[in-house]
């Protein structure tokens, strides 16, 4: 619908709920929170069970978390349509949708961590490093961003800075870590060759942990120049 309205702006133009701005935000957030993040969580659950050589623990709690997650996405989508969005990129869901989403993630993460704790394979594979970091990274950045933008809001340009920080961490750290965890497992499996260097993987992991979180603030941001410069330098590193 958002794509059609780009070419036919008069379509459903008499409905405030279905204006392009709201429909487009619902579409982007539905893709992000309704597909991309759940897909990453599903991949991480499969990998931690596969690499630990044990079945998924607490499946009922994980399933409950999945149901709650989808309900939170539905509530958040309706909130955007009725004009109750927050106005921040990738953080449009208001508090009454963001809190259930956060709780749902904790439930799914509980099952993942319990599966990791009860693994039968004691040696950690590099994919598990990235998954552990990703599991703890999202609740940290998501809760911090929502606290500073909705519950104890900072003022002025700092609000946009927090939103940029969240988008950068979600894009480069969370999705990056889950994607790399999958690659570290899938590529050796498909090629039939072991991982070339565990040491190189460790260096990559710590470089990404140390520098990836600094990214996200664009060079044109109306902030002290050192902030954008630090982000640029960390992007290069």
C-alpha positions as CSV (number, residue, x, y, z in Angstrom):
1,X,0.0,0.0,0.0
2,X,2.8,2.4,0.8
3,X,4.5,1.6,-2.6
4,X,1.2,2.2,-4.4
5,X,0.6,5.5,-2.7
6,X,3.9,6.8,-4.0
7,X,2.4,6.6,-7.5
8,X,-1.2,7.3,-6.6
9,X,-1.1,9.8,-3.7
10,X,-4.9,10.4,-3.8
11,X,-5.6,6.7,-3.0
12,X,-7.3,6.6,0.5
13,X,-6.1,10.2,1.0
14,X,-9.3,11.0,3.0
15,X,-8.3,8.6,5.8
16,X,-5.8,10.0,8.4
17,X,-5.0,6.4,9.4
18,X,-3.9,5.5,5.9
19,X,-1.8,8.5,4.9
20,X,1.5,7.7,3.3
21,X,3.6,8.7,6.3
22,X,1.9,6.4,8.7
23,X,1.5,3.5,6.2
24,X,5.2,3.7,5.3
25,X,6.2,3.6,8.9
26,X,4.0,0.6,9.6
27,X,5.6,-1.2,6.6
28,X,9.2,-0.5,7.7
29,X,8.6,-1.4,11.3
30,X,6.7,-4.5,10.4
31,X,9.6,-5.6,8.2
32,X,12.1,-4.8,11.0
33,X,10.3,-6.1,14.1
34,X,7.9,-8.5,12.4
35,X,10.4,-10.2,10.1
36,X,14.1,-9.3,10.4
37,X,14.5,-9.4,14.2
38,X,12.4,-12.6,14.6
39,X,14.3,-14.2,11.8
40,X,17.6,-13.4,13.6
41,X,16.2,-14.8,16.8
42,X,15.1,-18.0,15.1
43,X,18.5,-18.4,13.5
44,X,20.3,-17.8,16.8
45,X,18.0,-20.4,18.6
46,X,18.7,-23.0,16.0
47,X,22.5,-22.3,16.1
48,X,22.8,-22.5,19.8
49,X,20.9,-25.8,19.9
50,X,22.9,-27.2,17.0
51,X,26.3,-26.1,18.3
52,X,25.5,-27.1,21.9
53,X,24.2,-30.5,20.7
54,X,21.1,-30.3,22.8
55,X,17.5,-29.5,22.1
56,X,16.0,-26.1,22.8
57,X,15.3,-25.6,26.5
58,X,12.1,-24.0,27.8
59,X,10.2,-24.3,24.5
60,X,6.9,-23.2,26.1
61,X,8.5,-19.9,27.4
62,X,10.1,-19.3,24.0
63,X,6.8,-19.8,22.3
64,X,5.0,-17.5,24.7
65,X,7.7,-14.9,24.0
66,X,7.1,-15.3,20.3
67,X,3.3,-14.8,20.7
68,X,3.9,-11.8,22.9
69,X,6.4,-10.4,20.4
70,X,3.9,-10.6,17.5
71,X,1.1,-9.1,19.6
72,X,3.4,-6.2,20.5
73,X,4.2,-5.6,16.8
74,X,0.4,-5.6,16.1
75,X,-0.3,-3.1,18.9
76,X,2.7,-0.9,17.7
77,X,1.5,-1.0,14.1
78,X,-2.0,0.1,15.2
79,X,-0.5,2.8,17.4
80,X,1.4,4.2,14.4
81,X,-1.8,4.2,12.2
82,X,-3.8,6.2,14.8
83,X,-1.0,8.7,15.1
84,X,0.6,7.6,18.3
85,X,4.1,7.0,17.0
86,X,7.1,8.6,18.7
87,X,8.6,10.2,15.7
88,X,12.0,8.4,16.0
89,X,13.4,6.1,13.3
90,X,13.0,2.4,14.2
91,X,11.6,3.4,17.5
92,X,8.1,4.5,16.5
93,X,6.3,2.1,18.8
94,X,5.0,3.9,21.9
95,X,5.7,2.6,25.4
96,X,2.7,0.4,25.7
97,X,4.0,-1.6,22.7
98,X,7.7,-1.2,23.4
99,X,7.5,-2.7,26.9
100,X,5.8,-6.0,25.8
101,X,8.3,-6.2,23.0
102,X,11.1,-6.0,25.5
103,X,9.5,-8.6,27.8
104,X,9.0,-10.9,24.8
105,X,12.7,-10.6,23.9
106,X,13.7,-11.5,27.5
107,X,11.5,-14.6,27.4
108,X,13.0,-15.8,24.1
109,X,16.5,-14.9,25.4
110,X,15.9,-16.9,28.6
111,X,15.3,-20.0,26.5
112,X,18.4,-19.3,24.4
113,X,20.6,-18.7,27.4
114,X,19.3,-21.8,29.2
115,X,20.0,-23.9,26.1
116,X,23.5,-22.5,26.0
117,X,24.0,-23.2,29.7
118,X,23.0,-26.8,29.3
119,X,25.0,-27.5,26.2
120,X,26.6,-30.9,25.8
121,X,29.6,-29.5,23.8
122,X,31.8,-27.6,26.3
123,X,34.1,-26.0,23.7
124,X,32.7,-22.7,22.4
125,X,32.6,-22.2,18.6
126,X,33.1,-18.6,17.3
127,X,29.5,-18.4,16.3
128,X,28.5,-18.7,20.0
129,X,30.6,-15.7,20.9
130,X,28.7,-13.5,18.5
131,X,25.4,-14.9,19.6
132,X,26.0,-14.3,23.2
133,X,27.1,-10.7,22.5
134,X,24.0,-10.1,20.3
135,X,21.6,-11.5,23.0
136,X,22.8,-9.1,25.6
137,X,23.3,-6.2,23.2
138,X,19.7,-5.7,22.0
139,X,18.0,-5.4,25.5
140,X,20.7,-2.9,26.5
141,X,20.3,-0.6,23.5
142,X,16.6,-1.0,23.2
143,X,15.8,-0.3,26.8
144,X,18.3,2.6,27.0
145,X,16.9,4.2,23.9
146,X,13.3,3.9,25.1
147,X,14.2,5.2,28.5
148,X,16.0,8.3,27.2
149,X,13.3,9.0,24.6
150,X,10.0,8.1,26.3
151,X,10.3,7.6,30.0
152,X,13.0,10.0,31.1
153,X,13.4,12.0,27.8
154,X,16.6,13.9,27.1
155,X,16.1,17.3,25.4
156,X,16.9,18.8,22.1
157,X,19.3,17.3,19.6
158,X,20.3,14.6,22.2
159,X,17.0,12.9,21.3
160,X,18.1,12.5,17.7
161,X,21.5,11.4,18.9
162,X,20.1,8.6,21.0
163,X,18.0,7.5,18.0
164,X,21.0,7.4,15.7
165,X,22.9,5.5,18.3
166,X,20.2,2.9,18.6
167,X,19.9,2.5,14.8
168,X,23.7,2.1,14.4
169,X,23.9,-0.5,17.2
170,X,21.0,-2.5,15.9
171,X,22.2,-2.4,12.3
172,X,26.0,-3.0,12.7
173,X,26.1,-4.9,16.0
174,X,23.0,-7.0,16.5
175,X,22.3,-7.9,12.9
176,X,26.0,-8.0,12.2
177,X,26.7,-10.4,15.0
178,X,23.8,-12.7,14.2
179,X,24.7,-12.7,10.5
180,X,28.4,-13.4,11.2
181,X,27.4,-16.2,13.6
182,X,25.4,-17.8,10.8
183,X,28.2,-17.4,8.3
184,X,30.9,-18.9,10.6
185,X,28.7,-22.0,10.8
186,X,27.2,-22.3,7.3
187,X,30.4,-21.6,5.2
188,X,32.5,-24.3,6.8
189,X,29.6,-26.7,6.7
190,X,29.0,-26.1,3.0
191,X,32.6,-26.2,2.0
192,X,33.4,-29.2,4.1
193,X,36.4,-27.5,5.6
194,X,37.0,-26.4,9.2
195,X,37.2,-22.7,10.2
196,X,40.5,-21.3,8.9
197,X,41.6,-19.5,12.1
198,X,39.9,-19.4,15.4
199,X,42.4,-16.7,16.4
200,X,41.4,-14.4,13.5
201,X,37.8,-14.9,14.4
202,X,38.6,-13.8,18.0
203,X,40.3,-10.7,16.7
204,X,37.3,-9.8,14.5
205,X,34.9,-10.4,17.4
206,X,36.7,-8.0,19.8
207,X,37.3,-5.3,17.1
208,X,33.6,-5.3,16.3
209,X,32.6,-5.2,20.0
210,X,35.0,-2.3,20.7
211,X,34.3,-0.2,17.6
212,X,30.9,-1.0,16.0
213,X,28.8,0.6,18.7
214,X,30.3,4.0,17.9
215,X,28.9,4.1,14.5
216,X,25.6,5.6,13.4
217,X,26.0,9.4,13.8
218,X,26.1,11.0,10.4
219,X,28.9,13.5,9.5
220,X,26.3,16.3,8.9
221,X,24.8,16.0,12.4
222,X,24.5,19.3,14.3
223,X,26.7,17.9,17.1
224,X,30.3,18.6,18.3
225,X,32.6,17.5,15.4
226,X,34.5,15.0,17.5
227,X,31.4,12.8,17.8
228,X,31.0,12.4,14.1
229,X,34.7,12.1,13.7
230,X,34.9,9.3,16.3
231,X,32.1,7.5,14.5
232,X,34.0,7.8,11.2
233,X,37.3,6.5,12.7
234,X,35.5,3.6,14.3
235,X,33.8,2.8,11.0
236,X,37.2,2.6,9.3
237,X,38.6,0.4,12.2
